[in-house]
């Protein structure tokens, strides 16, 4: 029988993720996709409490904030551009934007406080890195999580080096030795950088992660490689030809379960997923 796939070899993780663990997921929109799968399977999981984060520097900054629970203040507030009339911060995704400073701060700090409690008890952390490309806000000199539709003249576009990515990741891992970190590179294509720019970015992330994984400091799961090889077909992409389709997300989730979940818990996970699907069905009568 002909084989129409190039299977990606994924050794089992040395550190299992059990239904009894407390999970924190941070990173690209693929973290949101996988996070929903964890929730449907019955895991205790907190997903992107600042919204979607794409680059390692922003993820590192978010984790530092989660750890010390330093409140957002008026100085953190930024008026969004493009005439939106909304207020947000350079630390948040635009889904946090609100009409007034007070509304933004109330919402952002409530989310921060809750996420801090979840971070304190989390023992498994999954980071999904999207890109090594970043935007530095020139007036402040800091890498931002989101440009908030402000004028491009306010920002400098830079690509982090392998050493810089490694340093950011290493600071996270070594500052929280009580937690086990799982790293993956998002299969979402960042085509705004161009095809070559996307590959350079993903390669930078992969090489930096490999340094940590080779020393046993993190567990690495090859989401990007599974998408590129096992699912090498545009039918596994959403309509935008950038994001994985639901079928692709499900396949990568299944591979992750094989990678990290204890075998004796798989049936419970399957049962939880079935129960969730039943709960989503509308009653006919």
C-alpha positions in Angstrom: 0.0 0.0 0.0 1.4 3.4 -0.9 2.2 5.8 1.9 1.0 9.4 1.2 2.5 10.9 4.3 5.9 11.5 5.8 5.3 10.6 9.5 7.1 12.8 12.0 8.8 10.7 14.7 7.7 12.1 18.1 9.4 10.3 21.1 7.3 10.3 24.3 7.9 13.1 26.7 10.0 12.4 29.7 7.5 14.5 31.7 3.8 13.5 31.5 0.9 15.9 31.5 -1.8 14.4 33.7 -5.4 15.4 34.3 -4.3 16.2 37.8 -1.8 18.9 36.6 -2.5 22.6 36.4 -1.7 24.0 33.0 -0.8 27.5 31.7 -0.8 28.1 27.9 0.8 31.2 26.4 1.7 32.2 22.9 0.3 32.4 19.4 -3.3 31.8 18.3 -2.4 28.1 18.0 -2.1 28.1 21.9 -5.8 29.1 21.9 -6.6 26.2 19.6 -4.8 23.6 21.7 -6.0 25.2 24.9 -9.6 24.6 23.8 -8.7 21.0 23.2 -7.3 20.7 26.7 -10.5 22.2 28.2 -12.7 19.9 26.2 -10.6 17.0 27.5 -11.2 18.0 31.1 -7.9 19.6 32.0 -7.4 22.5 34.4 -6.0 25.1 32.0 -5.5 28.9 31.8 -5.1 30.2 28.2 -3.4 33.5 27.1 -4.5 35.7 30.0 -3.1 38.8 28.1 -4.5 37.6 24.7 -2.5 36.3 21.8 1.3 36.7 22.1 3.6 36.0 19.1 7.3 36.6 20.0 9.5 35.2 22.8 10.2 38.6 24.3 6.5 39.4 24.7 5.9 36.0 26.2 8.8 36.5 28.7 7.4 39.9 29.7 3.9 38.4 30.2 5.3 35.7 32.4 7.2 38.2 34.5 4.0 40.1 35.0 2.1 37.0 35.9 4.6 36.1 38.5 4.7 39.5 40.4 1.1 40.5 39.7 2.2 44.1 39.2 -1.0 46.0 38.4 -1.5 47.9 35.2 -1.7 51.6 35.7 -2.8 54.7 33.7 0.8 55.1 32.4 0.4 51.7 30.7 -2.7 52.8 28.7 -2.3 53.6 25.0 -4.8 55.2 22.7 -5.3 52.8 19.7 -4.8 54.1 16.2 -7.0 54.1 13.1 -9.6 56.2 14.8 -10.9 53.4 16.9 -11.4 55.5 20.0 -10.4 52.6 22.2 -7.8 52.2 24.9 -5.4 49.2 25.3 -1.8 48.6 26.3 1.3 47.4 24.5 1.2 44.3 26.7 -2.2 43.1 25.5 -3.9 41.8 22.4 -6.5 44.2 21.0 -9.3 42.0 22.3 -8.6 43.7 25.7 -9.3 47.2 24.2 -12.0 49.2 25.9 -13.7 52.7 25.4 -12.1 54.3 28.5 -9.0 54.0 30.6 -11.0 52.9 33.7 -12.8 50.2 31.8 -9.5 48.9 30.3 -7.7 48.9 33.7 -10.6 47.3 35.5 -10.7 44.5 33.0 -7.0 44.0 32.5 -6.2 43.9 36.3 -9.1 41.6 37.0 -7.7 39.2 34.4 -4.2 39.7 35.7 -5.2 38.9 39.3 -7.1 35.7 38.3 -4.2 34.6 36.0 -1.7 35.2 38.8 -3.5 32.8 41.0 -3.5 30.2 38.2 0.2 30.8 37.5 1.1 30.3 41.1 -0.4 26.8 41.1 0.5 25.8 37.6 3.1 23.0 37.2 3.0 22.5 33.5 3.5 25.4 31.1 3.1 25.2 27.3 4.6 28.0 25.2 3.7 28.3 21.6 6.2 30.6 19.8 4.8 32.2 16.6 7.6 34.3 15.2 11.1 35.8 15.9 10.0 39.1 14.2 9.2 41.8 16.7 8.2 45.5 16.8 10.2 47.8 19.1 8.4 51.0 20.2 10.9 53.7 19.5 9.9 56.2 22.2 10.2 53.6 24.9 12.7 51.2 23.3 10.7 48.2 24.3 9.4 45.3 22.2 5.6 45.4 22.2 3.1 42.6 22.1 0.8 44.5 19.7 1.2 47.7 17.7 -2.4 48.7 18.4 -2.8 50.1 14.8 -0.7 53.1 15.7 1.5 54.7 13.0 4.3 52.5 11.7 6.8 55.4 12.2 6.5 54.7 15.9 8.1 51.3 15.6 11.2 49.5 14.4 10.8 46.0 13.0 13.5 43.6 14.1 14.2 39.9 14.1 15.5 38.4 17.3 18.7 36.4 16.9 19.1 32.8 18.0 21.0 33.9 21.1 18.4 36.5 22.0 15.6 33.9 21.7 17.6 31.4 23.8 18.3 34.0 26.5 14.6 35.0 26.8 13.5 31.3 27.1 16.3 30.5 29.4 15.4 33.3 31.8 11.8 31.9 31.9 12.8 28.3 32.5 15.5 29.0 35.2 13.4 31.6 37.1 10.6 28.9 37.6 12.4 25.6 38.3 9.2 24.3 40.0 7.4 24.2 36.7 8.0 22.0 33.6 8.0 23.9 30.3 6.8 22.4 27.0 7.8 24.4 23.9 6.4 24.2 20.4 6.6 26.4 17.3 3.3 27.5 15.9 2.3 26.0 12.5 0.5 29.2 11.7 2.4 30.8 8.7 3.3 34.5 9.2 3.2 35.4 5.5 3.3 39.2 6.2 7.0 38.5 6.6 7.1 36.9 3.2 7.7 33.2 2.6 11.5 33.5 3.2 11.0 35.7 6.2 8.6 33.2 7.7 11.1 30.4 7.3 14.0 32.4 8.7 11.8 33.3 11.7 10.7 29.7 12.4 14.2 28.4 11.9 15.5 31.0 14.5 12.9 29.8 17.0 13.7 26.1 16.3 17.5 26.5 16.7 17.1 28.4 20.0 14.6 25.8 21.4 16.9 23.0 20.3 19.7 24.3 22.5 17.4 24.1 25.6 15.9 20.8 24.6 19.4 19.3 24.1 20.3 20.1 27.7 17.0 18.7 28.9 15.7 22.1 30.2 12.5 21.9 28.2 10.3 19.3 26.4 9.9 20.1 22.7 6.8 19.0 20.6 7.0 19.4 16.8 3.7 21.1 15.9 5.3 23.0 13.0 7.0 19.9 11.6 3.8 17.8 11.8 2.0 20.5 9.8 4.7 20.9 7.3 5.3 17.1 6.7 2.4 14.9 7.8 -0.2 17.5 6.7 1.5 18.8 3.6 -1.6 19.8 1.7 -3.6 23.0 1.5 -6.8 21.1 2.4 -5.4 21.1 6.0 -5.4 24.9 6.1 -8.3 27.3 6.9 -9.7 29.5 4.1 -7.0 32.1 4.8 -4.3 29.5 3.8 -2.4 30.6 6.9 -4.0 29.0 9.9 -4.5 25.2 10.4 -8.0 23.9 9.8 -10.0 22.3 12.6 -9.0 18.9 11.1 -5.3 19.8 11.3 -5.7 21.1 14.9 -7.4 17.8 15.9 -4.6 15.8 14.3 -1.9 17.7 16.0 -3.8 17.5 19.3 -4.0 13.7 18.9 -0.2 13.5 18.3 0.3 15.7 21.4 -1.7 13.3 23.5 0.5 10.4 22.3 3.5 12.6 23.2 2.6 13.8 26.7 -0.4 12.1 28.2 -0.1 9.0 30.4 -1.4 6.0 28.6 -3.6 5.0 31.5 -5.5 8.3 31.3 -6.2 8.3 27.6 -9.6 6.6 28.0 -10.7 9.2 30.6 -9.6 12.0 28.2 -11.6 10.4 25.3 -14.6 10.1 27.6 -14.3 13.7 28.6 -14.1 14.8 25.0 -17.3 12.8 24.2 -19.1 14.3 27.2 -18.1 17.8 26.0 -19.5 17.1 22.5 -22.8 15.8 24.0 -23.0 19.0 26.1 -22.8 21.1 22.9 -25.8 19.3 21.2 -29.0 21.2 21.1 -32.0 19.5 22.5 -34.6 18.8 19.8 -37.5 18.8 22.2 
